[in-house]
Amino acid sequence: MPENNPTWTPKLLTSAAAPNSLIDDTGCPVYGHFDGPVEQLAIDKFAYFNEMDKPASSWSKYFDYKQFQFVSIVTPHFVIGMAIADIRYLGSAFCYLYDIHRNRLIETRWLRPLGMGYQMSSSPMQGLAKIKGAKGGLEFAIEQGVWRIKLDALGIEADLTLHPTALSLPMAMCNPTGYSGWTYTQKHNALNVKGSLLINHEPQPLQRVTAGYDFSAGYMRRETSWRWASINCLTELGSIGLNLAAGVNETGCHENVFWHDGERHLLGPVHFEFIRQRDKTEPVGHWRVYSDNGQIELFFTAQNCRQEKLNLWLLKSNFRQYLGYFDGYIIDNFGQKHLLQAVQGLTEDHFALW
C-alpha cells in the first residue's frame, strides 16, 4: 500500500530523447538514460580501440561484442523464464517453468556453436531473435518496440505479445564499460500480456498475467559479474515492476527503476547482501537489497533456483537465478512509500568469463 513518507526528499532523475543511432557520427556511443528504445545500435559505426589506443582488429570487434535477451512471464500459478544469448563463440538459450504452489521447477536449454542455428536482433526497436531444437524452440520478435514471444517447450505453447500501459516508458540506457567498451541495456517490467498461453494443454487466462523483458548488448568486460533483482506483479493497488542491479551498469548512471501502474521512476544505486557460499543444508537463501538513502529496503526469501555452471577454459559461466518472495518497501520519486508483502520475484547472481 502506498503511503506518504515525510522523511524522504524526492529527487527526480532525468533522461533524454532516444537517439536514432546509439553510435554517433564520430564513432562514439551516446551515453545516458533515454525515453525509449534507440532505433539502431549501429555497431558497424563504432570506433573500437584496444587498451593501447590502437584500432581494434576486425576479429576483436566481432568477438568482443556480446548480447542477450530475457523474458519473464508471471501468472497466478506459474513463472516462465526464457533467454537467448550470443557470446560469439557460443549461442545459448534456456527456458524454465516454475510451478509456484508446488515449488517445482523444470527446464530445458539449447547450445549452438559459432553463430550456427540461432540468430539475434540487431535492434531493440525492430528485429528477430530465435533458436530451434529437436524439442521445440524459442523466438523473440520485436516490431516497433513491441515484443512477441513464441515458445514451444516443456509443455508450454505460447504466442504472446507484451504491451505497456499507456505512456509507460522502458528503462533504456548506455554506459561506458571497461577501458573502451559500452553496454546498452533496455528493460520494461509489469507489461500487459495478450495472445494465447497453454501449459500442459491447459489454456491459461491472461487477465492476471504480467511480464518483463531485458535487451542488453555491447562491448562488455571480458570478466564480469552482476547481482540483479526483478519484480513483475499485479496487486490490488495496481501493477508493480522493479529492476535493480549492481556490478555491470554503474559507470555514469544506473539501471535501477521502479514502475507503478506503468509510471517509471529512475532510482539510484543499491547494495545486495547475501551469502553465496551458504550451508547447502539450509532450505532457502535470504537476500537484502537496499539503498544508502533509505529509498529501497527489501528482503528476499528464495524458494527455488535455476542454476548452471559451464567451465570451457576460455569461457566460464556460473549462473544462479532464484525464485521467491520480496518483503519491504520502495519509495517512489514522488515520496510515496509502497509496501511489499510476499511479492513474487527473482534475484540473480552471475559470473561470466566471455
C-alpha positions in Angstrom: 0.0 0.0 0.0 1.5 3.4 -0.9 1.7 5.9 1.9 3.2 9.3 2.4 6.8 9.3 3.8 7.7 12.6 5.3 11.4 11.7 5.8 12.1 11.1 2.1 13.1 14.0 -0.1 12.1 13.3 -3.7 14.9 13.7 -6.3 13.9 13.1 -9.9 16.5 11.6 -12.3 16.3 12.9 -15.9 16.5 11.2 -19.2 16.9 12.4 -22.8 15.2 11.6 -26.1 16.5 8.3 -27.6 18.9 8.8 -30.5 18.2 7.1 -33.8 21.7 5.6 -33.7 23.5 4.6 -30.5 26.8 5.3 -32.2 27.2 8.9 -33.4 28.9 10.3 -36.5 32.3 10.3 -34.7 32.1 6.6 -33.9 31.4 7.2 -30.2 28.4 5.8 -28.2 25.7 8.2 -26.8 25.7 7.8 -23.1 22.9 8.3 -20.6 19.2 7.4 -19.9 16.8 7.6 -22.8 13.0 8.0 -23.0 12.6 4.9 -25.3 14.5 2.4 -27.4 17.2 3.5 -29.8 16.4 2.7 -33.4 19.8 1.1 -34.2 22.8 0.0 -32.2 24.9 0.7 -35.3 27.9 -1.3 -34.1 29.4 -1.2 -37.6 30.0 2.6 -36.9 31.6 2.1 -33.5 35.3 3.2 -33.4 36.7 0.4 -31.2 40.2 0.8 -29.8 42.3 -1.6 -27.7 44.0 -0.8 -24.3 47.0 0.7 -26.1 44.8 3.1 -28.1 45.3 1.3 -31.3 42.3 0.5 -33.6 41.0 -2.9 -32.6 41.2 -5.7 -35.1 38.1 -6.9 -37.0 38.4 -10.1 -35.1 38.3 -8.3 -31.7 35.4 -6.0 -32.9 33.4 -9.1 -33.8 34.2 -11.4 -30.9 34.2 -8.8 -28.1 30.5 -8.0 -28.8 28.0 -9.8 -26.6 24.2 -9.8 -26.5 21.4 -11.4 -24.6 17.6 -11.1 -24.3 15.5 -12.4 -21.4 11.7 -12.5 -20.8 9.9 -13.4 -17.6 6.2 -14.1 -17.6 4.3 -14.3 -14.3 0.9 -15.9 -13.9 -1.0 -16.6 -10.7 0.3 -20.2 -10.8 3.5 -20.2 -12.9 6.6 -18.3 -13.6 8.2 -18.8 -17.1 11.7 -17.6 -17.7 13.4 -17.7 -21.1 16.6 -16.2 -22.6 18.7 -16.3 -25.7 22.4 -15.2 -25.5 25.1 -14.7 -28.1 28.7 -14.5 -26.9 30.0 -15.0 -30.4 31.9 -18.2 -29.7 28.7 -19.8 -28.5 25.0 -19.3 -28.6 22.9 -20.5 -25.7 19.3 -20.4 -24.6 17.2 -21.7 -21.8 13.6 -21.9 -20.7 12.2 -22.9 -17.3 8.7 -23.4 -16.0 8.2 -22.9 -12.2 5.1 -24.1 -10.5 4.6 -21.6 -7.7 2.3 -23.6 -5.4 4.2 -26.9 -5.8 7.6 -25.2 -5.7 8.6 -27.3 -8.7 11.0 -26.2 -11.5 11.6 -27.9 -14.8 13.9 -26.6 -17.5 15.4 -27.1 -20.9 18.4 -25.5 -22.7 20.0 -25.2 -26.1 23.7 -24.7 -27.1 24.9 -23.7 -30.6 28.5 -23.1 -31.7 29.8 -20.0 -33.6 26.6 -18.4 -34.7 25.0 -21.6 -36.2 21.4 -22.5 -35.6 20.3 -19.2 -33.9 20.0 -15.5 -34.6 19.8 -12.3 -32.6 18.1 -9.0 -33.2 20.5 -6.1 -34.0 17.9 -3.5 -32.9 15.9 -3.1 -29.7 13.2 -1.5 -31.8 12.8 -4.0 -34.7 14.2 -7.5 -35.2 14.1 -11.2 -34.6 16.0 -13.5 -32.1 15.3 -17.2 -32.3 16.7 -20.7 -31.6 15.4 -24.0 -32.6 15.9 -27.6 -31.3 14.6 -31.1 -31.6 12.3 -30.4 -28.6 10.7 -27.1 -29.7 12.2 -23.7 -29.8 12.0 -20.0 -28.7 11.5 -16.8 -30.6 11.5 -13.1 -29.7 10.2 -10.9 -32.4 10.3 -7.1 -31.9 8.2 -4.8 -34.0 8.1 -1.1 -33.3 9.3 -1.8 -29.8 6.6 -4.3 -29.0 7.8 -7.8 -28.1 6.1 -11.0 -29.4 7.1 -14.3 -27.8 6.7 -17.7 -29.4 7.6 -20.7 -27.3 7.2 -24.5 -27.7 9.0 -26.3 -24.9 8.3 -28.0 -21.5 4.6 -28.5 -22.4 4.3 -24.7 -22.9 2.7 -23.4 -26.1 2.8 -19.7 -26.2 2.2 -16.9 -28.7 2.2 -13.7 -26.7 2.7 -10.0 -27.1 3.9 -7.7 -24.3 2.2 -4.3 -24.1 3.0 -1.4 -21.8 0.2 0.6 -20.2 -0.5 4.0 -21.8 2.6 6.3 -21.7 4.7 3.8 -19.8 8.4 4.2 -20.7 11.1 1.5 -20.6 14.4 1.9 -18.9 16.9 2.4 -21.7 20.4 3.5 -21.1 24.0 3.3 -22.3 27.1 3.4 -20.1 30.9 3.1 -20.7 32.2 -0.3 -19.9 35.9 -1.1 -19.1 38.5 1.0 -20.9 36.9 1.4 -24.3 33.6 -0.6 -24.3 30.0 0.2 -23.7 26.8 -1.5 -22.6 23.3 -0.7 -23.9 20.5 -2.1 -21.6 16.8 -1.8 -22.1 14.2 -3.2 -19.7 10.5 -2.9 -19.2 8.5 -4.6 -16.4 4.9 -5.0 -15.4 3.8 -5.3 -19.0 0.3 -6.5 -20.1 0.2 -9.8 -21.9 -2.1 -10.7 -24.8 -2.3 -13.8 -27.0 -2.5 -17.4 -26.1 -0.8 -19.5 -23.4 -1.2 -23.2 -22.9 0.6 -25.2 -20.2 0.3 -29.0 -20.5 -2.6 -28.4 -23.0 -4.5 -26.3 -20.4 -5.3 -22.7 -21.6 -4.1 -20.1 -19.1 -6.3 -16.9 -18.7 -4.2 -13.8 -19.2 -6.2 -11.2 -17.2 -3.8 -11.6 -14.2 -0.6 -12.2 -16.2 2.2 -9.7 -16.4 5.7 -9.8 -17.9 9.0 -8.1 -18.3 11.9 -8.1 -20.8 15.6 -7.4 -20.9 17.6 -6.4 -24.1 21.3 -6.0 -23.3 24.2 -5.7 -25.8 27.6 -4.2 -26.2 31.3 -4.4 -25.6 31.2 -5.7 -22.1 34.1 -6.6 -19.8 35.8 -9.9 -20.6 35.3 -10.9 -17.0 32.2 -9.6 -15.4 29.6 -10.4 -12.8 26.3 -8.9 -11.5 23.6 -9.2 -8.9 20.0 -8.5 -10.0 16.5 -8.3 -8.7 13.3 -8.2 -10.7 9.5 -8.0 -10.0 6.5 -8.2 -12.3 3.4 -8.1 -10.2 -0.3 -7.2 -10.2 -1.7 -6.1 -6.9 -5.0 -4.7 -5.6 -3.5 -1.2 -5.8 -2.1 -1.6 -9.4 0.9 -3.1 -11.2 4.4 -3.1 -9.8 7.6 -3.5 -11.8 11.1 -3.4 -10.5 14.6 -3.8 -11.8 17.6 -3.4 -9.6 21.2 -4.4 -10.4 24.8 -4.0 -9.3 28.1 -4.9 -10.9 27.8 -4.0 -14.5 26.0 -0.7 -15.2 27.2 1.8 -12.6 29.6 4.0 -14.7 27.7 7.2 -15.0 24.1 6.1 -14.4 22.2 3.1 -13.0 19.7 0.7 -14.5 17.6 0.7 -11.3 14.0 1.6 -11.9 10.5 1.2 -10.4 7.2 1.2 -12.3 3.9 1.7 -10.6 0.9 1.5 -12.9 3.3 2.0 -15.7 4.8 5.2 -14.4 8.6 5.0 -14.5 10.7 6.1 -11.5 14.5 6.1 -12.1 16.4 5.1 -8.9 19.9 5.5 -7.6 22.5 2.8 -6.6 21.7 -0.2 -4.5 23.5 -2.8 -2.5 23.0 -6.6 -2.5 23.7 -8.6 0.7 23.5 -12.4 0.6 25.7 -15.4 1.5 26.9 -17.0 -1.7 28.7 -20.0 -0.1 25.9 -20.7 2.4 25.4 -24.1 4.1 23.7 -26.3 1.5 21.6 -27.8 4.2 19.7 -24.6 4.6 16.4 -24.9 2.7 16.4 -21.3 1.4 18.6 -18.3 0.8 18.0 -14.8 2.1 18.9 -11.5 0.4 18.8 -7.9 1.5 18.6 -5.3 -1.3 18.8 -1.7 -0.2 19.9 1.9 -0.9 22.0 4.1 1.3 19.5 6.9 1.1 16.6 4.8 2.5 14.5 4.8 -0.7 14.7 1.0 -1.0 14.7 -1.7 1.7 13.8 -5.1 0.5 14.2 -8.7 1.8 14.1 -11.6 -0.5 13.4 -15.2 0.5 14.4 -17.8 -2.2 12.1 -20.8 -2.7 13.8 -22.4 -5.7 16.8 -21.8 -8.1 17.6 -22.3 -11.7 21.4 -22.7 -12.0 24.1 -23.6 -14.5 27.9 -23.9 -14.4 30.0 -24.0 -17.5 33.8 -24.3 -17.5 35.1 -24.3 -21.0 38.6 -23.0 -20.2 38.4 -19.7 -22.1 34.7 -19.4 -21.4 33.1 -19.7 -18.0 29.7 -19.1 -16.5 28.4 -19.5 -13.0 24.7 -18.6 -13.1 22.1 -18.8 -10.4 18.6 -17.3 -10.8 16.4 -17.6 -7.6 12.6 -17.6 -7.5 11.0 -16.4 -4.3 9.3 -13.6 -2.4 10.1 -9.9 -1.6 9.1 -8.1 1.5 9.9 -4.5 2.4 9.3 -1.1 0.8 10.2 1.2 -2.1 9.7 4.9 -2.0 9.0 6.4 -5.4 10.2 9.7 -6.7 7.1 11.5 -5.5 7.7 10.4 -1.9 5.1 7.7 -1.8 6.0 4.5 0.1 5.0 1.2 -1.5 4.9 -1.7 0.9 5.6 -5.2 -0.5 4.4 -8.3 1.3 5.3 -11.7 -0.1 5.5 -10.4 -3.7 6.7 -13.0 -6.2 10.0 -12.1 -7.9 13.5 -13.0 -9.0 17.1 -12.4 -7.9 20.3 -13.4 -9.8 23.9 -13.9 -9.1 26.1 -14.4 -12.2 29.8 -14.6 -13.1 30.9 -14.7 -16.7 34.2 -15.0 -18.5 33.4 -14.4 -22.1 
